[in-house]
């Protein structure tokens, strides 16, 4: 493989990786907004999601700066794992959901 083609493939991969942050940030922001507006989740978790979403969107534009993207990226993944653990533990299930209905 020619060095120019390898450099092009590397750059396309990096740009694709950075562009996924837009989708992840939009997801986190929307999920945080829903958590805040519905009241079914703790407010701190909703704010954390909203901040993680905005951070991921902003990180897309500073991804070329050495390690500037790492903080919002890490905040997003810690928030996502926290939500996943709370869901797996059965917390934050709204009253009257299918989980709590007697058979």
Secondary structure, DSSP 8 states (H G I E B T S, - for coil): --HHHHHHHHHHHHHHHHHHHHHHHHHHHHHHHHHHHH-SS-HHHHHHHHHHHHHHHHHTTSTTSTTTSHHHHHHHHHHHHHHHHHHHTTTT--TT-TTT---
